[in-house]
Amino acid sequence: MAAGRTHGMTRALTARIALWARHPRAVVVLAAVAAVLVASTGWLGTRVYERHTTEQRHQDILAAARQSALNFTSLDYRHYGRDSKNVLKGATGDFEKQFSAQTEQLTKIVADNKSVSEGQILDAGIARADERTARVLVVADSKVTNVSAPKGTSRNYRLQLDLVHEGGRWLTSNVEFVG
């Protein structure tokens, strides 16, 4: 019984091949359509992958910028050593050098004034980004208490952060107040 089924399948395949041989244009058209479909699928797959990669990169950039701005706007004189280290963990380049150079002076000022700044990131958006660099605009507020304002005052920040991708991480290389 199995031999009869195999013989029948072989006969059907032979009949199809004979039909295609009588219509060579149909075979060429089908081959061309198949080639176009394969190429289109490959192109679309590449586009989807690139878009996903770009979206993931943008999410990573925004997360790093938000954290860096939060660290920069949230400093407590009681934990200034820890807080300044958090700023420096996300820093590189000129920003890291400038912040490090000012740490001793800032530690004294913050301690003398008993300053506490509690930052909050309101919004962030990418102005430009590529695989290695990004510029992010961040809107932040903070409540600042110190000896001259024990009940606290509000501060609003509009920051421009430049980031670079180093060692698999996005690090802040520059911070500017922009308005």
Contacts in CASP RR format, 6 or more apart in sequence:
PFRMAT RR
TARGET T0000
AUTHOR 0000-0000-0000
METHOD contacts of the structure
MODEL  1
MAAGRTHGMTRALTARIALWARHPRAVVVLAAVAAVLVASTGWLGTRVYE
RHTTEQRHQDILAAARQSALNFTSLDYRHYGRDSKNVLKGATGDFEKQFS
AQTEQLTKIVADNKSVSEGQILDAGIARADERTARVLVVADSKVTNVSAP
KGTSRNYRLQLDLVHEGGRWLTSNVEFVG
20 26 0 8 1.000
20 27 0 8 1.000
57 129 0 8 1.000
57 131 0 8 1.000
58 126 0 8 1.000
58 129 0 8 1.000
60 170 0 8 1.000
61 126 0 8 1.000
61 129 0 8 1.000
61 134 0 8 1.000
61 136 0 8 1.000
61 163 0 8 1.000
61 170 0 8 1.000
62 124 0 8 1.000
62 125 0 8 1.000
62 126 0 8 1.000
62 136 0 8 1.000
63 170 0 8 1.000
64 90 0 8 1.000
64 163 0 8 1.000
64 169 0 8 1.000
64 170 0 8 1.000
64 171 0 8 1.000
64 172 0 8 1.000
65 124 0 8 1.000
65 125 0 8 1.000
65 134 0 8 1.000
65 136 0 8 1.000
65 138 0 8 1.000
65 161 0 8 1.000
65 163 0 8 1.000
65 170 0 8 1.000
65 172 0 8 1.000
66 121 0 8 1.000
66 124 0 8 1.000
66 138 0 8 1.000
67 90 0 8 1.000
68 87 0 8 1.000
68 90 0 8 1.000
68 91 0 8 1.000
68 161 0 8 1.000
68 163 0 8 1.000
68 171 0 8 1.000
68 172 0 8 1.000
68 175 0 8 1.000
69 121 0 8 1.000
69 124 0 8 1.000
69 138 0 8 1.000
69 140 0 8 1.000
69 157 0 8 1.000
69 159 0 8 1.000
69 161 0 8 1.000
69 175 0 8 1.000
70 119 0 8 1.000
70 120 0 8 1.000
70 121 0 8 1.000
70 140 0 8 1.000
71 83 0 8 1.000
71 86 0 8 1.000
71 87 0 8 1.000
71 89 0 8 1.000
71 90 0 8 1.000
72 87 0 8 1.000
72 159 0 8 1.000
72 175 0 8 1.000
73 117 0 8 1.000
73 119 0 8 1.000
73 120 0 8 1.000
73 140 0 8 1.000
73 142 0 8 1.000
73 157 0 8 1.000
74 83 0 8 1.000
74 117 0 8 1.000
74 118 0 8 1.000
74 119 0 8 1.000
74 142 0 8 1.000
75 83 0 8 1.000
75 84 0 8 1.000
75 110 0 8 1.000
75 115 0 8 1.000
75 116 0 8 1.000
75 117 0 8 1.000
76 83 0 8 1.000
76 115 0 8 1.000
76 116 0 8 1.000
76 117 0 8 1.000
77 110 0 8 1.000
77 111 0 8 1.000
77 113 0 8 1.000
77 114 0 8 1.000
77 115 0 8 1.000
77 116 0 8 1.000
78 116 0 8 1.000
80 106 0 8 1.000
80 107 0 8 1.000
80 110 0 8 1.000
80 111 0 8 1.000
81 107 0 8 1.000
84 99 0 8 1.000
84 103 0 8 1.000
84 106 0 8 1.000
84 107 0 8 1.000
87 99 0 8 1.000
88 96 0 8 1.000
88 99 0 8 1.000
88 100 0 8 1.000
90 169 0 8 1.000
90 171 0 8 1.000
90 172 0 8 1.000
91 99 0 8 1.000
91 171 0 8 1.000
91 172 0 8 1.000
91 173 0 8 1.000
92 164 0 8 1.000
92 166 0 8 1.000
92 171 0 8 1.000
92 172 0 8 1.000
92 173 0 8 1.000
93 164 0 8 1.000
93 173 0 8 1.000
94 173 0 8 1.000
94 174 0 8 1.000
95 172 0 8 1.000
95 173 0 8 1.000
95 174 0 8 1.000
95 175 0 8 1.000
96 171 0 8 1.000
96 173 0 8 1.000
109 115 0 8 1.000
113 146 0 8 1.000
113 147 0 8 1.000
113 148 0 8 1.000
114 145 0 8 1.000
114 146 0 8 1.000
114 147 0 8 1.000
115 144 0 8 1.000
115 145 0 8 1.000
115 146 0 8 1.000
116 144 0 8 1.000
116 145 0 8 1.000
116 146 0 8 1.000
117 142 0 8 1.000
117 143 0 8 1.000
117 144 0 8 1.000
117 155 0 8 1.000
118 142 0 8 1.000
118 143 0 8 1.000
118 144 0 8 1.000
119 140 0 8 1.000
119 141 0 8 1.000
119 142 0 8 1.000
119 143 0 8 1.000
120 140 0 8 1.000
120 141 0 8 1.000
120 142 0 8 1.000
121 138 0 8 1.000
121 139 0 8 1.000
121 140 0 8 1.000
122 139 0 8 1.000
122 140 0 8 1.000
122 141 0 8 1.000
123 138 0 8 1.000
123 139 0 8 1.000
124 136 0 8 1.000
124 137 0 8 1.000
124 138 0 8 1.000
124 139 0 8 1.000
125 136 0 8 1.000
125 137 0 8 1.000
125 138 0 8 1.000
126 134 0 8 1.000
126 135 0 8 1.000
126 136 0 8 1.000
127 135 0 8 1.000
127 136 0 8 1.000
127 137 0 8 1.000
127 160 0 8 1.000
128 134 0 8 1.000
128 135 0 8 1.000
129 135 0 8 1.000
131 165 0 8 1.000
132 164 0 8 1.000
132 165 0 8 1.000
133 162 0 8 1.000
133 163 0 8 1.000
133 164 0 8 1.000
133 165 0 8 1.000
134 162 0 8 1.000
134 163 0 8 1.000
134 164 0 8 1.000
134 170 0 8 1.000
135 160 0 8 1.000
135 161 0 8 1.000
135 162 0 8 1.000
135 163 0 8 1.000
136 160 0 8 1.000
136 161 0 8 1.000
136 163 0 8 1.000
137 158 0 8 1.000
137 159 0 8 1.000
137 160 0 8 1.000
137 161 0 8 1.000
137 178 0 8 1.000
138 157 0 8 1.000
138 158 0 8 1.000
138 159 0 8 1.000
138 160 0 8 1.000
138 161 0 8 1.000
139 156 0 8 1.000
139 157 0 8 1.000
139 158 0 8 1.000
139 159 0 8 1.000
140 156 0 8 1.000
140 157 0 8 1.000
140 159 0 8 1.000
141 154 0 8 1.000
141 155 0 8 1.000
141 156 0 8 1.000
141 157 0 8 1.000
142 154 0 8 1.000
142 155 0 8 1.000
142 157 0 8 1.000
143 152 0 8 1.000
143 153 0 8 1.000
143 154 0 8 1.000
143 155 0 8 1.000
144 152 0 8 1.000
144 153 0 8 1.000
144 154 0 8 1.000
144 155 0 8 1.000
145 151 0 8 1.000
145 152 0 8 1.000
145 153 0 8 1.000
146 152 0 8 1.000
157 177 0 8 1.000
158 177 0 8 1.000
158 178 0 8 1.000
158 179 0 8 1.000
159 175 0 8 1.000
159 176 0 8 1.000
159 177 0 8 1.000
159 178 0 8 1.000
160 174 0 8 1.000
160 175 0 8 1.000
160 176 0 8 1.000
160 177 0 8 1.000
160 178 0 8 1.000
161 172 0 8 1.000
161 174 0 8 1.000
161 175 0 8 1.000
162 172 0 8 1.000
162 173 0 8 1.000
162 174 0 8 1.000
162 175 0 8 1.000
163 170 0 8 1.000
163 171 0 8 1.000
163 172 0 8 1.000
163 173 0 8 1.000
164 170 0 8 1.000
164 171 0 8 1.000
164 173 0 8 1.000
165 171 0 8 1.000
END
